[in-house]
Amino acid sequence: MKKHLTFAKLNLGLGILFIIVGTFIFMYRFNGQFEISELYLSFTFMFLGVSLLLASYLYKKENPR
């Protein structure tokens, strides 16, 4: 993680947070009655989290010469 920019570290943290929130919403609603829109919300949070996680590896520091 030393080679990554601060923006990449922020994206990584937000990605992990969104995955946790999406999983929490899915598990909370899975135990009881839930609507389809709430299921889409949890999948949206998880997809956004995975996307941010993968995007965080695109930002790297340049080597000064």
HTML snippet that shows the backbone in 3Dmol.js (N, CA, C, O; Angstrom):
<script src="https://3Dmol.org/build/3Dmol-min.js"></script>
<div id="view" style="width:600px;height:400px;position:relative"></div>
<script>
const pdb = `
ATOM      1  N   MET A   1       0.811  -1.196   0.000  1.00  0.00           N
ATOM      2  CA  MET A   1       0.000   0.000   0.000  1.00  0.00           C
ATOM      3  C   MET A   1       0.857   1.264   0.000  1.00  0.00           C
ATOM      4  O   MET A   1       0.318   2.363  -0.126  1.00  0.00           O
ATOM      5  N   LYS A   2       2.172   1.137   0.138  1.00  0.00           N
ATOM      6  CA  LYS A   2       3.022   2.325   0.108  1.00  0.00           C
ATOM      7  C   LYS A   2       3.083   2.938  -1.281  1.00  0.00           C
ATOM      8  O   LYS A   2       3.343   4.133  -1.420  1.00  0.00           O
ATOM      9  N   LYS A   3       2.849   2.139  -2.302  1.00  0.00           N
ATOM     10  CA  LYS A   3       2.917   2.631  -3.679  1.00  0.00           C
ATOM     11  C   LYS A   3       1.631   3.298  -4.123  1.00  0.00           C
ATOM     12  O   LYS A   3       1.595   3.890  -5.202  1.00  0.00           O
ATOM     13  N   HIS A   4       0.567   3.223  -3.324  1.00  0.00           N
ATOM     14  CA  HIS A   4      -0.723   3.769  -3.721  1.00  0.00           C
ATOM     15  C   HIS A   4      -0.887   5.197  -3.220  1.00  0.00           C
ATOM     16  O   HIS A   4      -0.347   5.578  -2.181  1.00  0.00           O
ATOM     17  N   LEU A   5      -1.641   5.970  -3.981  1.00  0.00           N
ATOM     18  CA  LEU A   5      -1.954   7.334  -3.588  1.00  0.00           C
ATOM     19  C   LEU A   5      -2.963   7.346  -2.444  1.00  0.00           C
ATOM     20  O   LEU A   5      -3.590   6.330  -2.142  1.00  0.00           O
ATOM     21  N   THR A   6      -3.108   8.500  -1.818  1.00  0.00           N
ATOM     22  CA  THR A   6      -4.087   8.649  -0.744  1.00  0.00           C
ATOM     23  C   THR A   6      -5.501   8.440  -1.272  1.00  0.00           C
ATOM     24  O   THR A   6      -6.353   7.885  -0.578  1.00  0.00           O
ATOM     25  N   PHE A   7      -5.748   8.884  -2.498  1.00  0.00           N
ATOM     26  CA  PHE A   7      -7.063   8.697  -3.114  1.00  0.00           C
ATOM     27  C   PHE A   7      -7.382   7.211  -3.274  1.00  0.00           C
ATOM     28  O   PHE A   7      -8.526   6.797  -3.087  1.00  0.00           O
ATOM     29  N   ALA A   8      -6.387   6.420  -3.614  1.00  0.00           N
ATOM     30  CA  ALA A   8      -6.582   4.973  -3.757  1.00  0.00           C
ATOM     31  C   ALA A   8      -6.876   4.332  -2.406  1.00  0.00           C
ATOM     32  O   ALA A   8      -7.707   3.428  -2.315  1.00  0.00           O
ATOM     33  N   LYS A   9      -6.208   4.787  -1.374  1.00  0.00           N
ATOM     34  CA  LYS A   9      -6.462   4.243  -0.035  1.00  0.00           C
ATOM     35  C   LYS A   9      -7.866   4.609   0.436  1.00  0.00           C
ATOM     36  O   LYS A   9      -8.532   3.821   1.106  1.00  0.00           O
ATOM     37  N   LEU A  10      -8.307   5.816   0.076  1.00  0.00           N
ATOM     38  CA  LEU A  10      -9.666   6.238   0.420  1.00  0.00           C
ATOM     39  C   LEU A  10     -10.693   5.380  -0.320  1.00  0.00           C
ATOM     40  O   LEU A  10     -11.696   4.968   0.262  1.00  0.00           O
ATOM     41  N   ASN A  11     -10.440   5.113  -1.604  1.00  0.00           N
ATOM     42  CA  ASN A  11     -11.334   4.238  -2.369  1.00  0.00           C
ATOM     43  C   ASN A  11     -11.373   2.833  -1.781  1.00  0.00           C
ATOM     44  O   ASN A  11     -12.437   2.218  -1.729  1.00  0.00           O
ATOM     45  N   LEU A  12     -10.248   2.326  -1.345  1.00  0.00           N
ATOM     46  CA  LEU A  12     -10.206   1.006  -0.739  1.00  0.00           C
ATOM     47  C   LEU A  12     -11.045   0.962   0.539  1.00  0.00           C
ATOM     48  O   LEU A  12     -11.809   0.020   0.754  1.00  0.00           O
ATOM     49  N   GLY A  13     -10.901   1.973   1.374  1.00  0.00           N
ATOM     50  CA  GLY A  13     -11.687   2.036   2.607  1.00  0.00           C
ATOM     51  C   GLY A  13     -13.176   2.156   2.341  1.00  0.00           C
ATOM     52  O   GLY A  13     -13.984   1.496   2.995  1.00  0.00           O
ATOM     53  N   LEU A  14     -13.543   3.000   1.379  1.00  0.00           N
ATOM     54  CA  LEU A  14     -14.956   3.143   1.038  1.00  0.00           C
ATOM     55  C   LEU A  14     -15.514   1.865   0.427  1.00  0.00           C
ATOM     56  O   LEU A  14     -16.668   1.511   0.671  1.00  0.00           O
ATOM     57  N   GLY A  15     -14.708   1.178  -0.357  1.00  0.00           N
ATOM     58  CA  GLY A  15     -15.149  -0.086  -0.946  1.00  0.00           C
ATOM     59  C   GLY A  15     -15.448  -1.124   0.117  1.00  0.00           C
ATOM     60  O   GLY A  15     -16.464  -1.816   0.054  1.00  0.00           O
ATOM     61  N   ILE A  16     -14.566  -1.230   1.085  1.00  0.00           N
ATOM     62  CA  ILE A  16     -14.784  -2.180   2.176  1.00  0.00           C
ATOM     63  C   ILE A  16     -16.024  -1.798   2.973  1.00  0.00           C
ATOM     64  O   ILE A  16     -16.811  -2.662   3.359  1.00  0.00           O
ATOM     65  N   LEU A  17     -16.194  -0.506   3.219  1.00  0.00           N
ATOM     66  CA  LEU A  17     -17.364  -0.034   3.966  1.00  0.00           C
ATOM     67  C   LEU A  17     -18.663  -0.338   3.219  1.00  0.00           C
ATOM     68  O   LEU A  17     -19.634  -0.779   3.832  1.00  0.00           O
ATOM     69  N   PHE A  18     -18.694  -0.107   1.905  1.00  0.00           N
ATOM     70  CA  PHE A  18     -19.899  -0.377   1.122  1.00  0.00           C
ATOM     71  C   PHE A  18     -20.209  -1.870   1.061  1.00  0.00           C
ATOM     72  O   PHE A  18     -21.377  -2.258   1.076  1.00  0.00           O
ATOM     73  N   ILE A  19     -19.191  -2.697   0.992  1.00  0.00           N
ATOM     74  CA  ILE A  19     -19.429  -4.148   0.999  1.00  0.00           C
ATOM     75  C   ILE A  19     -20.032  -4.578   2.331  1.00  0.00           C
ATOM     76  O   ILE A  19     -20.949  -5.398   2.365  1.00  0.00           O
ATOM     77  N   ILE A  20     -19.523  -4.031   3.416  1.00  0.00           N
ATOM     78  CA  ILE A  20     -20.050  -4.377   4.744  1.00  0.00           C
ATOM     79  C   ILE A  20     -21.495  -3.900   4.889  1.00  0.00           C
ATOM     80  O   ILE A  20     -22.343  -4.633   5.397  1.00  0.00           O
ATOM     81  N   VAL A  21     -21.776  -2.676   4.444  1.00  0.00           N
ATOM     82  CA  VAL A  21     -23.142  -2.143   4.545  1.00  0.00           C
ATOM     83  C   VAL A  21     -24.105  -2.959   3.684  1.00  0.00           C
ATOM     84  O   VAL A  21     -25.210  -3.282   4.122  1.00  0.00           O
ATOM     85  N   GLY A  22     -23.691  -3.291   2.467  1.00  0.00           N
ATOM     86  CA  GLY A  22     -24.542  -4.092   1.589  1.00  0.00           C
ATOM     87  C   GLY A  22     -24.816  -5.472   2.155  1.00  0.00           C
ATOM     88  O   GLY A  22     -25.938  -5.971   2.072  1.00  0.00           O
ATOM     89  N   THR A  23     -23.796  -6.089   2.730  1.00  0.00           N
ATOM     90  CA  THR A  23     -23.971  -7.403   3.344  1.00  0.00           C
ATOM     91  C   THR A  23     -24.883  -7.319   4.565  1.00  0.00           C
ATOM     92  O   THR A  23     -25.716  -8.197   4.787  1.00  0.00           O
ATOM     93  N   PHE A  24     -24.718  -6.254   5.358  1.00  0.00           N
ATOM     94  CA  PHE A  24     -25.568  -6.072   6.533  1.00  0.00           C
ATOM     95  C   PHE A  24     -27.028  -5.894   6.134  1.00  0.00           C
ATOM     96  O   PHE A  24     -27.917  -6.488   6.744  1.00  0.00           O
ATOM     97  N   ILE A  25     -27.282  -5.070   5.101  1.00  0.00           N
ATOM     98  CA  ILE A  25     -28.662  -4.871   4.650  1.00  0.00           C
ATOM     99  C   ILE A  25     -29.239  -6.181   4.133  1.00  0.00           C
ATOM    100  O   ILE A  25     -30.395  -6.497   4.413  1.00  0.00           O
ATOM    101  N   PHE A  26     -28.454  -6.943   3.387  1.00  0.00           N
ATOM    102  CA  PHE A  26     -28.933  -8.206   2.837  1.00  0.00           C
ATOM    103  C   PHE A  26     -29.250  -9.202   3.952  1.00  0.00           C
ATOM    104  O   PHE A  26     -30.306  -9.835   3.930  1.00  0.00           O
ATOM    105  N   MET A  27     -28.356  -9.346   4.919  1.00  0.00           N
ATOM    106  CA  MET A  27     -28.572 -10.314   5.998  1.00  0.00           C
ATOM    107  C   MET A  27     -29.713  -9.876   6.917  1.00  0.00           C
ATOM    108  O   MET A  27     -30.471 -10.718   7.398  1.00  0.00           O
ATOM    109  N   TYR A  28     -29.844  -8.588   7.165  1.00  0.00           N
ATOM    110  CA  TYR A  28     -30.911  -8.093   8.033  1.00  0.00           C
ATOM    111  C   TYR A  28     -32.276  -8.336   7.399  1.00  0.00           C
ATOM    112  O   TYR A  28     -33.224  -8.725   8.082  1.00  0.00           O
ATOM    113  N   ARG A  29     -32.372  -8.108   6.101  1.00  0.00           N
ATOM    114  CA  ARG A  29     -33.651  -8.283   5.415  1.00  0.00           C
ATOM    115  C   ARG A  29     -33.896  -9.740   5.027  1.00  0.00           C
ATOM    116  O   ARG A  29     -35.038 -10.123   4.774  1.00  0.00           O
ATOM    117  N   PHE A  30     -32.863 -10.541   4.977  1.00  0.00           N
ATOM    118  CA  PHE A  30     -33.024 -11.937   4.599  1.00  0.00           C
ATOM    119  C   PHE A  30     -33.724 -12.731   5.701  1.00  0.00           C
ATOM    120  O   PHE A  30     -34.407 -13.714   5.413  1.00  0.00           O
ATOM    121  N   ASN A  31     -33.562 -12.317   6.955  1.00  0.00           N
ATOM    122  CA  ASN A  31     -34.172 -13.030   8.076  1.00  0.00           C
ATOM    123  C   ASN A  31     -35.679 -12.803   8.164  1.00  0.00           C
ATOM    124  O   ASN A  31     -36.402 -13.660   8.673  1.00  0.00           O
ATOM    125  N   GLY A  32     -36.150 -11.680   7.683  1.00  0.00           N
ATOM    126  CA  GLY A  32     -37.579 -11.379   7.778  1.00  0.00           C
ATOM    127  C   GLY A  32     -38.163 -11.143   6.407  1.00  0.00           C
ATOM    128  O   GLY A  32     -37.596 -11.548   5.393  1.00  0.00           O
ATOM    129  N   GLN A  33     -39.300 -10.484   6.389  1.00  0.00           N
ATOM    130  CA  GLN A  33     -39.937 -10.154   5.131  1.00  0.00           C
ATOM    131  C   GLN A  33     -39.197  -8.964   4.506  1.00  0.00           C
ATOM    132  O   GLN A  33     -38.866  -8.001   5.197  1.00  0.00           O
ATOM    133  N   PHE A  34     -38.949  -9.036   3.241  1.00  0.00           N
ATOM    134  CA  PHE A  34     -38.302  -7.912   2.574  1.00  0.00           C
ATOM    135  C   PHE A  34     -38.895  -7.725   1.183  1.00  0.00           C
ATOM    136  O   PHE A  34     -39.452  -8.648   0.588  1.00  0.00           O
ATOM    137  N   GLU A  35     -38.758  -6.508   0.691  1.00  0.00           N
ATOM    138  CA  GLU A  35     -39.258  -6.175  -0.635  1.00  0.00           C
ATOM    139  C   GLU A  35     -38.116  -6.288  -1.644  1.00  0.00           C
ATOM    140  O   GLU A  35     -36.941  -6.290  -1.279  1.00  0.00           O
ATOM    141  N   ILE A  36     -38.480  -6.379  -2.883  1.00  0.00           N
ATOM    142  CA  ILE A  36     -37.482  -6.507  -3.945  1.00  0.00           C
ATOM    143  C   ILE A  36     -36.586  -5.269  -4.007  1.00  0.00           C
ATOM    144  O   ILE A  36     -35.392  -5.392  -4.278  1.00  0.00           O
ATOM    145  N   SER A  37     -37.138  -4.085  -3.762  1.00  0.00           N
ATOM    146  CA  SER A  37     -36.334  -2.861  -3.840  1.00  0.00           C
ATOM    147  C   SER A  37     -35.225  -2.858  -2.795  1.00  0.00           C
ATOM    148  O   SER A  37     -34.144  -2.327  -3.049  1.00  0.00           O
ATOM    149  N   GLU A  38     -35.474  -3.440  -1.626  1.00  0.00           N
ATOM    150  CA  GLU A  38     -34.437  -3.511  -0.602  1.00  0.00           C
ATOM    151  C   GLU A  38     -33.359  -4.517  -0.985  1.00  0.00           C
ATOM    152  O   GLU A  38     -32.196  -4.348  -0.622  1.00  0.00           O
ATOM    153  N   LEU A  39     -33.734  -5.552  -1.711  1.00  0.00           N
ATOM    154  CA  LEU A  39     -32.753  -6.508  -2.191  1.00  0.00           C
ATOM    155  C   LEU A  39     -31.840  -5.851  -3.220  1.00  0.00           C
ATOM    156  O   LEU A  39     -30.629  -6.072  -3.208  1.00  0.00           O
ATOM    157  N   TYR A  40     -32.416  -5.044  -4.111  1.00  0.00           N
ATOM    158  CA  TYR A  40     -31.613  -4.322  -5.096  1.00  0.00           C
ATOM    159  C   TYR A  40     -30.677  -3.331  -4.421  1.00  0.00           C
ATOM    160  O   TYR A  40     -29.551  -3.129  -4.876  1.00  0.00           O
ATOM    161  N   LEU A  41     -31.130  -2.719  -3.351  1.00  0.00           N
ATOM    162  CA  LEU A  41     -30.290  -1.767  -2.628  1.00  0.00           C
ATOM    163  C   LEU A  41     -29.054  -2.450  -2.059  1.00  0.00           C
ATOM    164  O   LEU A  41     -27.950  -1.914  -2.153  1.00  0.00           O
ATOM    165  N   SER A  42     -29.230  -3.622  -1.474  1.00  0.00           N
ATOM    166  CA  SER A  42     -28.079  -4.318  -0.911  1.00  0.00           C
ATOM    167  C   SER A  42     -27.111  -4.767  -1.994  1.00  0.00           C
ATOM    168  O   SER A  42     -25.897  -4.684  -1.807  1.00  0.00           O
ATOM    169  N   PHE A  43     -27.627  -5.242  -3.128  1.00  0.00           N
ATOM    170  CA  PHE A  43     -26.749  -5.639  -4.228  1.00  0.00           C
ATOM    171  C   PHE A  43     -26.036  -4.433  -4.836  1.00  0.00           C
ATOM    172  O   PHE A  43     -24.895  -4.544  -5.284  1.00  0.00           O
ATOM    173  N   THR A  44     -26.708  -3.284  -4.850  1.00  0.00           N
ATOM    174  CA  THR A  44     -26.079  -2.068  -5.358  1.00  0.00           C
ATOM    175  C   THR A  44     -24.914  -1.656  -4.479  1.00  0.00           C
ATOM    176  O   THR A  44     -23.852  -1.298  -4.989  1.00  0.00           O
ATOM    177  N   PHE A  45     -25.094  -1.699  -3.162  1.00  0.00           N
ATOM    178  CA  PHE A  45     -24.006  -1.370  -2.251  1.00  0.00           C
ATOM    179  C   PHE A  45     -22.837  -2.340  -2.409  1.00  0.00           C
ATOM    180  O   PHE A  45     -21.682  -1.916  -2.417  1.00  0.00           O
ATOM    181  N   MET A  46     -23.120  -3.622  -2.533  1.00  0.00           N
ATOM    182  CA  MET A  46     -22.042  -4.601  -2.692  1.00  0.00           C
ATOM    183  C   MET A  46     -21.308  -4.414  -4.018  1.00  0.00           C
ATOM    184  O   MET A  46     -20.081  -4.499  -4.060  1.00  0.00           O
ATOM    185  N   PHE A  47     -22.039  -4.165  -5.091  1.00  0.00           N
ATOM    186  CA  PHE A  47     -21.420  -3.947  -6.396  1.00  0.00           C
ATOM    187  C   PHE A  47     -20.562  -2.685  -6.388  1.00  0.00           C
ATOM    188  O   PHE A  47     -19.458  -2.677  -6.934  1.00  0.00           O
ATOM    189  N   LEU A  48     -21.068  -1.624  -5.771  1.00  0.00           N
ATOM    190  CA  LEU A  48     -20.309  -0.387  -5.671  1.00  0.00           C
ATOM    191  C   LEU A  48     -19.037  -0.597  -4.847  1.00  0.00           C
ATOM    192  O   LEU A  48     -17.983  -0.053  -5.177  1.00  0.00           O
ATOM    193  N   GLY A  49     -19.138  -1.378  -3.785  1.00  0.00           N
ATOM    194  CA  GLY A  49     -17.967  -1.669  -2.960  1.00  0.00           C
ATOM    195  C   GLY A  49     -16.905  -2.441  -3.716  1.00  0.00           C
ATOM    196  O   GLY A  49     -15.719  -2.127  -3.614  1.00  0.00           O
ATOM    197  N   VAL A  50     -17.315  -3.447  -4.472  1.00  0.00           N
ATOM    198  CA  VAL A  50     -16.353  -4.226  -5.262  1.00  0.00           C
ATOM    199  C   VAL A  50     -15.732  -3.352  -6.344  1.00  0.00           C
ATOM    200  O   VAL A  50     -14.540  -3.468  -6.626  1.00  0.00           O
ATOM    201  N   SER A  51     -16.527  -2.483  -6.949  1.00  0.00           N
ATOM    202  CA  SER A  51     -16.008  -1.590  -7.985  1.00  0.00           C
ATOM    203  C   SER A  51     -14.963  -0.627  -7.418  1.00  0.00           C
ATOM    204  O   SER A  51     -13.920  -0.403  -8.034  1.00  0.00           O
ATOM    205  N   LEU A  52     -15.243  -0.068  -6.260  1.00  0.00           N
ATOM    206  CA  LEU A  52     -14.279   0.831  -5.638  1.00  0.00           C
ATOM    207  C   LEU A  52     -13.021   0.085  -5.209  1.00  0.00           C
ATOM    208  O   LEU A  52     -11.913   0.611  -5.313  1.00  0.00           O
ATOM    209  N   LEU A  53     -13.197  -1.129  -4.731  1.00  0.00           N
ATOM    210  CA  LEU A  53     -12.038  -1.940  -4.354  1.00  0.00           C
ATOM    211  C   LEU A  53     -11.126  -2.186  -5.552  1.00  0.00           C
ATOM    212  O   LEU A  53      -9.908  -2.036  -5.453  1.00  0.00           O
ATOM    213  N   LEU A  54     -11.708  -2.559  -6.665  1.00  0.00           N
ATOM    214  CA  LEU A  54     -10.912  -2.820  -7.858  1.00  0.00           C
ATOM    215  C   LEU A  54     -10.320  -1.542  -8.438  1.00  0.00           C
ATOM    216  O   LEU A  54      -9.201  -1.556  -8.949  1.00  0.00           O
ATOM    217  N   ALA A  55     -11.060  -0.439  -8.364  1.00  0.00           N
ATOM    218  CA  ALA A  55     -10.564   0.831  -8.893  1.00  0.00           C
ATOM    219  C   ALA A  55      -9.421   1.389  -8.056  1.00  0.00           C
ATOM    220  O   ALA A  55      -8.611   2.165  -8.563  1.00  0.00           O
ATOM    221  N   SER A  56      -9.340   1.015  -6.804  1.00  0.00           N
ATOM    222  CA  SER A  56      -8.272   1.545  -5.958  1.00  0.00           C
ATOM    223  C   SER A  56      -6.896   1.043  -6.389  1.00  0.00           C
ATOM    224  O   SER A  56      -5.883   1.657  -6.055  1.00  0.00           O
ATOM    225  N   TYR A  57      -6.849  -0.055  -7.120  1.00  0.00           N
ATOM    226  CA  TYR A  57      -5.565  -0.580  -7.575  1.00  0.00           C
ATOM    227  C   TYR A  57      -5.090   0.077  -8.868  1.00  0.00           C
ATOM    228  O   TYR A  57      -4.010  -0.250  -9.359  1.00  0.00           O
ATOM    229  N   LEU A  58      -5.869   0.990  -9.425  1.00  0.00           N
ATOM    230  CA  LEU A  58      -5.465   1.692 -10.637  1.00  0.00           C
ATOM    231  C   LEU A  58      -4.586   2.901 -10.349  1.00  0.00           C
ATOM    232  O   LEU A  58      -3.855   3.353 -11.230  1.00  0.00           O
ATOM    233  N   TYR A  59      -4.643   3.431  -9.133  1.00  0.00           N
ATOM    234  CA  TYR A  59      -3.912   4.637  -8.781  1.00  0.00           C
ATOM    235  C   TYR A  59      -2.615   4.265  -8.070  1.00  0.00           C
ATOM    236  O   TYR A  59      -2.635   3.720  -6.967  1.00  0.00           O
ATOM    237  N   LYS A  60      -1.494   4.563  -8.711  1.00  0.00           N
ATOM    238  CA  LYS A  60      -0.187   4.281  -8.108  1.00  0.00           C
ATOM    239  C   LYS A  60       0.681   5.522  -8.257  1.00  0.00           C
ATOM    240  O   LYS A  60       0.501   6.323  -9.174  1.00  0.00           O
ATOM    241  N   LYS A  61       1.618   5.658  -7.342  1.00  0.00           N
ATOM    242  CA  LYS A  61       2.549   6.770  -7.402  1.00  0.00           C
ATOM    243  C   LYS A  61       3.543   6.561  -8.531  1.00  0.00           C
ATOM    244  O   LYS A  61       3.937   5.438  -8.846  1.00  0.00           O
ATOM    245  N   GLU A  62       3.935   7.672  -9.126  1.00  0.00           N
ATOM    246  CA  GLU A  62       4.961   7.580 -10.160  1.00  0.00           C
ATOM    247  C   GLU A  62       6.338   7.597  -9.510  1.00  0.00           C
ATOM    248  O   GLU A  62       6.542   8.245  -8.483  1.00  0.00           O
ATOM    249  N   ASN A  63       7.256   6.899 -10.101  1.00  0.00           N
ATOM    250  CA  ASN A  63       8.627   6.890  -9.585  1.00  0.00           C
ATOM    251  C   ASN A  63       9.368   8.131 -10.059  1.00  0.00           C
ATOM    252  O   ASN A  63       9.517   8.339 -11.263  1.00  0.00           O
ATOM    253  N   PRO A  64       9.843   8.971  -9.113  1.00  0.00           N
ATOM    254  CA  PRO A  64      10.602  10.157  -9.529  1.00  0.00           C
ATOM    255  C   PRO A  64      11.994   9.737 -10.016  1.00  0.00           C
ATOM    256  O   PRO A  64      12.635   8.865  -9.430  1.00  0.00           O
ATOM    257  N   ARG A  65      12.437  10.365 -11.080  1.00  0.00           N
ATOM    258  CA  ARG A  65      13.762  10.028 -11.633  1.00  0.00           C
ATOM    259  C   ARG A  65      14.741  11.118 -11.403  1.00  0.00           C
ATOM    260  O   ARG A  65      15.900  11.001 -11.802  1.00  0.00           O
TER     261      ARG A  65
END
`;
const viewer = $3Dmol.createViewer("view");
viewer.addModel(pdb, "pdb");
viewer.setStyle({}, {cartoon: {color: "spectrum"}});
viewer.zoomTo();
viewer.render();
</script>
